[in-house]
Amino acid sequence: MSNIIFGPLLSRRFGKSLGIDLSPYKKQCNFDCLYCELKPAKTVDMYDDVISVADIISALQDALVQHKDIDVITITANGEPTLYPYLDELIDNINSIKGDMTTLILSNGSTIGDPKVREALMKFDMVKLSLDCATDKCLKKLDRAHKGISIADIMQGMLEFKTQYKKPLIVEVLLVKSINDSLEHIKALNKFLTTLNPTRVDIGTIDRPPAYKVEPLSSEELLNIASHFDPSLPVYIIHRKSSEVRASPYSDNEILATLANRPLSEDDVNILFDEKTKDRLKILLETKKVKIFKIYGVTFYILA
Ligand code: SF4
């Protein structure tokens, strides 16, 4: 039963989190992404190995006795958590014991077209949906989605969910070299995301050994791609552990021009700006030319 709970983990994006794995004994996913950290596996559209809600709640209660300082209870899986058949009942149970902790689900977004899934996700305090692809061709090639899953259904489901869900909705885009990183594809993703208007867009690349032979983007490439998203979208770059970008000096005007192009996260600032530039940024903040805002754990700098 102990495999059900993992952590606590400290995440810059979400805070101190205790994880619940809804598929602790094998990968059960309707995607078989090229970049998956788990071994390749045949896709499924339902779990055949199902743990009970009672077992999950009992494991969670035990863990919460040991860990008193948890910010977030994160529902995830070795696979796709929304395929868990009792998700709605589970979140009701978690909500009845969670106190002031936040609940978060990390989904690949594939089932958001299903009204029953949307109903269960409405009960979470925060939802993160992945969206790597703007086309079916990419969905087939990169996410290797189970038969019957289409981008049109995913996008329509996300739009419907967003009209009802007033809590933080994060969309994560994972970029893989030469597969979903073309300018044309980024423009298509940007077009949809600008319409969806999620609370935050997190973009990242492969950072752990992938299931198949695919390559990550460099931090420089991620920064360049981030600049092609609409400035109205708070784009948080999940920088690779070994970022190869060297901090450089920026003049006041260069700082302002960069921020006019897109908001920069604290991590971006630390990677891009040398110490003198950070001092300049501080002065721009004091003189109210720049301001900061926080989106669920992430600090962004924007033009005032
Ligand atoms: S959705 Fe997640 S678990 Fe499923 S294959 Fe992709 S990366 Fe792996």
Boltz pocket constraint, residues with backbone or C-beta under 6 A from the ligand:
constraints:
  - pocket:
      binder: B
      contacts: [[A, 29], [A, 30], [A, 31], [A, 32], [A, 33], [A, 35], [A, 36], [A, 37], [A, 38], [A, 77], [A, 78], [A, 79], [A, 80], [A, 108], [A, 143]]
      max_distance: 6.0
